[in-house]
Amino acid sequence: MKVMPFPRLLLVHQKFPDRRIPDVAAEVRKQLSASAFAARLKPGSKVAIGVGSRGIHQIATIVRSVVEYWKDHGMQPFLFPAMGSHGAASAAGQADVLAHYGITEASMGCPMVSQLEVVSLGKTADGIEAFMDRRAYESDGVMLVGRVKWHTDFAGKIESGLLKMMAIGLGKFAGAQRYHAYAYSLGLEHVIRSVARQVLASGKILGGLAILEDAWHNTGKLDAVPVEAMEQREEENLALVKSWMARIPADLDILVLDEIGKNISGAGMDTKVVNRGVNGEYNPWPGIPRFQRIFIRDLSELTYNSAVGLGMADIVTDRLVNRTDWTPTIINSLTANTPAAVRTPIHFATDRECLERISPTVGKLDPAAVTYGWIRNTMELGRLALSENLRAQIEANPLLEIEAAIDFDFDGHNNLISPFQPIEEAAGVH
């Protein structure tokens, strides 16, 4: 059988601004000290700290500093997972998700309370019943810690952030199911705003710590947001972080991803990086490079074998399909009303076969004209590989720098050898 030739690749460095905060723990203390959150409660009060589940840089450091703030003011903080259906929608699973990010009772110095029972907070004007984690509701006040970023399913002035945590996170699995159902007719932004307002009306929310990350996935801003200003500040923070967003710098025929996972994006891969919709729409987002085919090689080690997002790919490997745990994958997909996102694409035994099978489908008779891009995942775009037939376009872009020329390198089993390391391991690349 004739072996298909592949073009050489150029390893490219993207010159994103580095907005990292030098001392994240100190910045948390500074922000919270200026917030006067503690003045809202009497010493000895029980404070419920809601924490989300995405792959947030230095999340353990941030949460530990929040816990210390409350303890320094004589309060009794405890942590709880503020997530809808993650961790297979089980109390133990959600605690385990946080533990994988270094957030445990021992490391944080306070109790971790993970359970799924909720309290009703009444209904919105649209008839949507709002819920709150029972133990959080029984505390003296609730604070949320979460990242503000764009959402994978829709575009709006409020997408993912503290308000979404207030709605879907605090509502646990019971709330998440209902809210996504209402979003079908009302839109998810409207549901998030209206349910969050219902939660705010409970009087239990003290405020939140908004985390904004730069294009390098570093903590670029921490904002202690008082309860009175949460909606306005959420809009401002989202607009800011969207302006920092990393992108792939060219249209491509074939985009290769080493991995997808829930720790990378709620949709497994960031739809606004790969320009796909969760229902399989091709290139739905304006102003973003267009990709004709997506090849996903494997799952992230931190996704607990949840393969949410594989349905947006055109082709995947047998090993990805075989390692998928369909229980959390299906629970999360059905809760979010996105069954198309977990459809199984065509799949083959090796990376080489996947590439050889998919490359003739992009409408180019000359294999040398097919353009390729290769990234580790959609959260790590500082270094990527682009096929050499894009050299002129790369050299014309002052924000791109060619580091080296490499080949598509296959091992003895015809699987690709990735040139990428996780950001934390790739010291000095930016």
C-alpha positions as CSV (number, residue, x, y, z in Angstrom):
1,M,0.0,0.0,0.0
2,K,1.4,3.4,-1.0
3,V,2.2,5.7,1.9
4,M,0.7,9.2,1.5
5,P,3.3,12.0,1.7
6,F,2.6,14.8,4.2
7,P,4.1,18.3,4.0
8,R,6.7,19.6,6.3
9,L,5.5,21.7,9.3
10,L,6.6,25.0,10.7
11,L,6.6,25.3,14.5
12,V,5.2,28.8,15.1
13,H,5.3,31.0,18.2
14,Q,2.5,33.5,18.6
15,K,3.5,36.8,20.2
16,F,0.6,37.2,22.6
17,P,0.9,39.9,25.3
18,D,1.9,38.4,28.6
19,R,-0.6,39.8,31.2
20,R,0.3,37.4,34.0
21,I,0.0,38.6,37.6
22,P,3.4,38.0,39.2
23,D,2.0,37.0,42.7
24,V,-1.5,35.6,42.4
25,A,-1.9,35.0,46.1
26,A,-1.0,38.5,47.0
27,E,-3.4,39.9,44.4
28,V,-6.2,37.8,45.8
29,R,-5.5,39.3,49.3
30,K,-5.3,42.8,47.8
31,Q,-8.6,42.5,46.0
32,L,-10.5,40.9,48.9
33,S,-9.1,43.4,51.4
34,A,-10.5,46.2,49.3
35,S,-13.8,44.5,48.9
36,A,-15.1,44.8,52.5
37,F,-16.9,41.4,52.0
38,A,-16.2,40.4,55.6
39,A,-17.9,43.5,56.9
40,R,-21.2,42.1,55.7
41,L,-21.0,39.3,58.3
42,K,-20.5,38.8,62.0
43,P,-17.4,37.0,63.2
44,G,-18.0,33.3,63.5
45,S,-20.3,33.3,60.5
46,K,-20.3,30.3,58.1
47,V,-19.3,31.2,54.6
48,A,-19.9,28.9,51.6
49,I,-17.3,29.3,48.9
50,G,-18.5,27.9,45.5
51,V,-15.8,26.7,43.2
52,G,-16.2,25.7,39.5
53,S,-14.5,22.9,37.6
54,R,-12.7,24.2,34.6
55,G,-8.9,24.0,34.1
56,I,-8.2,27.4,35.7
57,H,-4.6,28.3,36.1
58,Q,-3.5,28.4,39.8
59,I,-7.0,27.7,40.9
60,A,-5.8,26.0,44.1
61,T,-3.7,29.0,45.0
62,I,-6.6,31.3,44.4
63,V,-9.1,29.3,46.4
64,R,-6.7,28.8,49.3
65,S,-6.1,32.6,49.5
66,V,-9.9,33.1,49.5
67,V,-10.3,30.6,52.4
68,E,-7.5,32.4,54.3
69,Y,-9.2,35.8,53.9
70,W,-12.3,34.5,55.5
71,K,-10.4,32.8,58.3
72,D,-8.4,35.9,59.0
73,H,-11.6,37.7,59.6
74,G,-12.8,35.2,62.1
75,M,-15.3,33.4,59.8
76,Q,-15.9,29.7,59.3
77,P,-15.5,29.0,55.5
78,F,-16.3,25.8,53.7
79,L,-16.0,24.9,50.1
80,F,-18.6,23.3,47.8
81,P,-18.6,22.4,44.1
82,A,-20.7,24.9,42.1
83,M,-21.1,22.9,39.0
84,G,-24.2,21.4,37.3
85,S,-23.6,18.0,35.8
86,H,-19.9,17.7,36.0
87,G,-18.3,14.7,37.7
88,A,-21.1,12.5,36.3
89,A,-23.5,14.7,38.4
90,S,-22.6,12.9,41.6
91,A,-21.4,14.4,44.9
92,A,-18.4,12.1,45.0
93,G,-17.6,12.8,41.4
94,Q,-17.7,16.6,41.8
95,A,-15.5,16.5,44.9
96,D,-13.1,14.3,42.9
97,V,-13.0,16.9,40.1
98,L,-11.9,19.6,42.5
99,A,-9.4,17.2,44.1
100,H,-7.7,16.7,40.8
101,Y,-7.1,20.5,40.8
102,G,-5.5,20.3,44.2
103,I,-8.6,21.5,46.1
104,T,-9.2,19.2,49.1
105,E,-10.0,19.7,52.8
106,A,-6.4,19.1,53.7
107,S,-4.9,21.5,51.1
108,M,-7.4,24.3,51.6
109,G,-7.6,24.1,55.4
110,C,-11.4,24.0,55.6
111,P,-14.2,21.5,55.1
112,M,-15.3,20.4,51.6
113,V,-19.1,19.8,51.4
114,S,-20.2,18.1,48.2
115,Q,-23.8,17.1,47.9
116,L,-26.7,17.5,45.4
117,E,-29.6,18.5,47.5
118,V,-31.1,21.9,46.6
119,V,-33.5,24.5,48.0
120,S,-36.1,26.2,45.8
121,L,-35.7,30.0,45.5
122,G,-39.0,30.6,43.8
123,K,-39.7,31.3,40.1
124,T,-38.6,34.0,37.7
125,A,-41.1,36.0,35.7
126,D,-40.8,33.4,32.9
127,G,-41.7,30.6,35.4
128,I,-38.2,29.2,35.8
129,E,-37.8,27.8,39.2
130,A,-34.4,28.7,40.7
131,F,-32.4,26.5,43.1
132,M,-29.5,26.7,45.4
133,D,-27.2,24.1,47.0
134,R,-28.9,23.4,50.4
135,R,-25.7,23.6,52.5
136,A,-24.8,26.9,50.8
137,Y,-28.3,28.2,51.4
138,E,-28.0,27.3,55.1
139,S,-24.8,29.2,55.5
140,D,-24.6,32.8,56.5
141,G,-23.4,33.9,53.1
142,V,-22.2,32.6,49.7
143,M,-19.2,33.7,47.7
144,L,-18.3,32.4,44.2
145,V,-14.9,31.9,42.7
146,G,-14.8,31.4,38.9
147,R,-13.4,32.4,35.6
148,V,-15.1,34.8,33.3
149,K,-14.8,33.8,29.6
150,W,-16.8,33.3,26.4
151,H,-19.3,30.5,26.2
152,T,-19.0,27.7,23.7
153,D,-22.7,27.6,22.7
154,F,-23.8,31.2,22.2
155,A,-22.6,34.8,22.0
156,G,-23.8,37.6,24.3
157,K,-22.8,40.3,26.7
158,I,-22.8,37.7,29.5
159,E,-21.7,34.2,28.8
160,S,-19.6,32.1,31.2
161,G,-18.7,33.5,34.6
162,L,-20.0,34.3,38.1
163,L,-23.6,34.8,36.9
164,K,-23.6,31.4,35.1
165,M,-22.2,29.8,38.3
166,M,-25.0,31.5,40.3
167,A,-27.6,29.9,38.0
168,I,-26.3,26.6,36.7
169,G,-23.6,25.9,39.3
170,L,-25.6,26.7,42.5
171,G,-28.6,25.0,41.0
172,K,-26.6,21.7,40.8
173,F,-27.9,18.9,38.6
174,A,-31.6,19.7,39.3
175,G,-31.2,23.3,38.2
176,A,-28.9,22.6,35.2
177,Q,-31.4,20.3,33.6
178,R,-34.2,22.8,33.8
179,Y,-32.2,25.9,32.8
180,H,-30.9,24.3,29.6
181,A,-34.4,23.2,28.8
182,Y,-35.7,26.7,29.1
183,A,-32.8,28.0,27.1
184,Y,-34.3,26.3,24.0
185,S,-37.0,28.9,23.7
186,L,-35.6,31.8,25.8
187,G,-31.9,31.7,25.0
188,L,-29.2,30.8,27.5
189,E,-28.1,34.4,28.2
190,H,-31.6,35.3,29.1
191,V,-32.0,32.3,31.4
192,I,-28.6,33.0,33.1
193,R,-29.5,36.6,33.8
194,S,-33.0,35.9,35.0
195,V,-32.1,32.9,37.2
196,A,-29.1,34.8,38.6
197,R,-31.3,37.7,39.5
198,Q,-33.6,35.3,41.3
199,V,-30.6,33.9,43.2
200,L,-29.4,37.4,44.1
201,A,-32.9,38.2,45.4
202,S,-32.4,35.5,48.1
203,G,-30.0,37.8,49.9
204,K,-27.5,34.9,50.3
205,I,-24.8,36.1,47.9
206,L,-21.9,38.1,49.2
207,G,-20.1,38.6,45.9
208,G,-17.6,36.8,43.9
209,L,-14.0,36.7,42.8
210,A,-13.8,36.9,39.0
211,I,-10.8,35.3,37.3
212,L,-9.7,36.5,33.9
213,E,-7.0,34.7,31.9
214,D,-4.8,36.0,29.1
215,A,-4.0,34.2,25.8
216,W,-1.2,32.3,27.6
217,H,-3.7,30.8,30.1
218,N,-2.1,32.9,32.9
219,T,-4.1,34.8,35.5
220,G,-4.4,38.3,34.0
221,K,-6.9,39.9,36.3
222,L,-8.6,39.2,39.6
223,D,-11.7,41.2,40.4
224,A,-13.5,41.0,43.8
225,V,-17.0,41.8,42.6
226,P,-19.6,43.1,45.2
227,V,-23.1,41.6,45.0
228,E,-24.6,45.0,44.0
229,A,-22.5,45.2,40.8
230,M,-22.2,41.6,39.6
231,E,-24.2,41.9,36.4
232,Q,-22.5,45.1,35.2
233,R,-19.0,44.0,36.1
234,E,-19.6,40.6,34.4
235,E,-20.3,42.4,31.1
236,E,-17.2,44.6,31.5
237,N,-15.0,41.6,32.4
238,L,-16.3,39.5,29.6
239,A,-15.7,42.3,27.0
240,L,-12.1,42.6,28.3
241,V,-11.2,39.0,28.3
242,K,-12.7,38.5,24.8
243,S,-10.2,41.2,23.6
244,W,-7.4,39.0,25.0
245,M,-8.6,35.8,23.2
246,A,-6.1,33.6,21.5
247,R,-6.8,32.4,18.0
248,I,-5.4,30.1,15.3
249,P,-3.9,32.6,12.8
250,A,-5.0,31.0,9.5
251,D,-7.8,29.2,7.7
252,L,-6.9,25.5,7.4
253,D,-8.1,22.5,5.5
254,I,-7.2,20.1,8.4
255,L,-6.8,21.0,12.1
256,V,-5.2,18.3,14.3
257,L,-5.8,18.4,18.1
258,D,-3.8,16.2,20.4
259,E,-6.6,16.2,23.0
260,I,-10.0,17.4,24.1
261,G,-11.4,17.4,27.6
262,K,-13.8,19.0,30.2
263,N,-10.8,20.5,31.9
264,I,-10.1,22.4,28.6
265,S,-13.6,23.5,27.7
266,G,-17.1,22.8,28.7
267,A,-17.6,21.5,25.1
268,G,-14.3,19.5,25.2
269,M,-12.7,22.0,22.8
270,D,-13.4,25.7,22.6
271,T,-15.9,26.1,19.8
272,K,-14.8,29.7,19.2
273,V,-11.2,28.5,18.5
274,V,-12.1,25.6,16.2
275,N,-15.1,27.4,14.7
276,R,-17.6,24.7,15.2
277,G,-21.1,24.6,16.9
278,V,-22.0,22.1,19.5
279,N,-24.6,20.8,17.1
280,G,-22.0,20.2,14.5
281,E,-22.4,23.4,12.5
282,Y,-19.3,24.2,10.4
283,N,-17.7,27.6,10.9
284,P,-20.6,29.4,12.5
285,W,-18.7,32.1,14.3
286,P,-17.9,35.2,12.2
287,G,-14.4,36.8,12.3
288,I,-12.7,33.5,13.2
289,P,-10.5,31.4,10.9
290,R,-12.4,28.7,9.1
291,F,-11.5,25.0,9.3
292,Q,-12.8,22.3,6.9
293,R,-11.9,19.2,8.9
294,I,-11.0,18.5,12.5
295,F,-9.0,15.4,13.6
296,I,-8.9,14.7,17.4
297,R,-6.2,12.2,18.5
298,D,-7.1,11.6,22.2
299,L,-8.6,12.7,25.5
300,S,-7.0,14.8,28.1
301,E,-5.7,13.0,31.2
302,L,-7.8,15.4,33.3
303,T,-11.2,14.8,31.6
304,Y,-11.8,11.5,33.5
305,N,-12.6,9.9,30.2
306,S,-15.5,12.2,29.4
307,A,-15.5,12.7,25.7
308,V,-17.9,15.6,25.4
309,G,-17.1,17.4,22.2
310,L,-16.0,14.4,20.1
311,G,-19.1,14.9,18.0
312,M,-17.8,18.1,16.6
313,A,-14.8,16.3,15.0
314,D,-14.8,14.8,11.5
315,I,-12.5,12.0,12.5
316,V,-11.0,10.5,15.7
317,T,-8.8,7.6,16.7
318,D,-10.0,4.2,17.9
319,R,-8.1,4.8,21.1
320,L,-10.2,7.9,21.9
321,V,-13.4,6.0,21.3
322,N,-12.2,3.0,23.3
323,R,-11.2,5.0,26.4
324,T,-14.4,7.0,26.5
325,D,-16.5,6.6,29.7
326,W,-20.0,7.0,28.2
327,T,-21.7,7.6,31.6
328,P,-20.3,11.1,32.4
329,T,-20.2,11.9,28.6
330,I,-23.9,11.2,28.1
331,I,-25.0,12.8,31.4
332,N,-23.2,16.0,30.6
333,S,-24.4,16.1,27.0
334,L,-28.0,15.4,27.7
335,T,-28.1,17.9,30.6
336,A,-26.8,20.6,28.3
337,N,-29.2,19.5,25.5
338,T,-26.4,18.9,23.1
339,P,-26.6,15.2,22.1
340,A,-24.9,16.0,18.8
341,A,-21.7,16.9,20.7
342,V,-21.2,13.3,21.6
343,R,-22.0,11.5,18.4
344,T,-19.2,9.2,17.4
345,P,-17.3,10.3,14.3
346,I,-15.6,7.9,11.9
347,H,-12.5,6.5,13.5
348,F,-9.5,4.4,12.6
349,A,-6.7,2.6,14.4
350,T,-3.8,4.9,13.8
351,D,-3.1,8.6,13.4
352,R,-1.6,8.0,9.9
353,E,-4.7,6.3,8.7
354,C,-6.9,9.1,10.1
355,L,-4.9,11.7,8.2
356,E,-4.8,9.6,5.0
357,R,-8.5,9.0,5.0
358,I,-9.6,12.6,5.8
359,S,-7.2,14.7,3.7
360,P,-8.8,13.7,0.3
361,T,-12.1,15.1,1.5
362,V,-11.2,18.8,1.5
363,G,-11.7,19.4,-2.2
364,K,-8.1,19.6,-3.3
365,L,-6.8,17.1,-5.9
366,D,-3.1,18.0,-5.2
367,P,-2.2,16.6,-1.8
368,A,0.6,19.2,-1.6
369,A,-2.0,22.0,-1.6
370,V,-3.8,20.7,1.5
371,T,-3.1,23.1,4.5
372,Y,-2.6,21.6,8.0
373,G,-2.5,23.0,11.5
374,W,-1.7,21.2,14.7
375,I,-2.3,22.2,18.3
376,R,-2.1,20.5,21.7
377,N,-5.6,21.7,22.7
378,T,-7.7,24.8,22.3
379,M,-6.4,26.3,25.6
380,E,-2.8,26.2,24.5
381,L,-2.3,28.3,21.3
382,G,1.0,30.0,22.0
383,R,2.9,27.4,20.0
384,L,1.4,25.5,17.0
385,A,2.5,23.8,13.9
386,L,1.4,25.0,10.4
387,S,2.1,23.3,7.1
388,E,5.0,24.8,5.1
389,N,2.7,25.7,2.2
390,L,1.5,28.6,4.6
391,R,5.0,30.0,5.0
392,A,4.3,33.2,3.0
393,Q,1.3,34.0,5.1
394,I,3.1,33.3,8.4
395,E,6.1,35.4,7.4
396,A,3.8,38.3,6.5
397,N,2.3,38.3,10.0
398,P,4.4,40.3,12.5
399,L,2.8,38.5,15.4
400,L,4.1,35.1,14.3
401,E,7.6,33.8,14.5
402,I,8.9,30.5,13.0
403,E,10.9,28.5,15.5
404,A,11.8,25.4,13.4
405,A,10.8,23.2,10.5
406,I,9.7,19.6,11.4
407,D,8.1,16.6,9.8
408,F,4.9,14.9,10.7
409,D,6.7,12.4,12.9
410,F,5.2,9.0,13.4
411,D,6.2,6.3,15.9
412,G,6.5,2.5,15.2
413,H,2.7,2.2,15.5
414,N,2.0,4.9,12.9
415,N,0.8,7.4,15.6
416,L,2.0,10.9,15.7
417,I,4.8,12.1,18.1
418,S,3.5,15.4,19.4
419,P,6.0,18.4,19.4
420,F,3.9,20.0,22.2
421,Q,4.2,19.8,26.0
422,P,1.7,21.1,28.5
423,I,2.1,24.9,29.2
424,E,3.5,24.3,32.7
425,E,6.2,22.0,31.4
426,A,7.1,24.1,28.3
427,A,9.3,26.5,30.3
428,G,10.6,29.6,28.5
429,V,8.4,29.3,25.4
430,H,7.0,32.8,26.1
